[in-house]
């Protein structure tokens, strides 16, 4: 995914401007059918999304909505 890298078995945000709604250094992993979890030290939040939908846009929308709710 654009703006992300990998380290120690997790995906890490390297460029927050490229999407995801997560801060630089946020890390986590996505599983099959939309399940995803991450920790964002910049926002001081951890999140877990458990869904059974193969649509990746849902997790991106959730990430952005969470960021908007916190930063607003």
Buried (B, 14 or more C-beta within 10 A) or exposed (E): EEBBEEEEEBBBBBEBEEBBBBBBEBBBEBEEEBBBBBBBEEBEBEBEBEEEEEEEEBBBEBBBEBBEEEEE
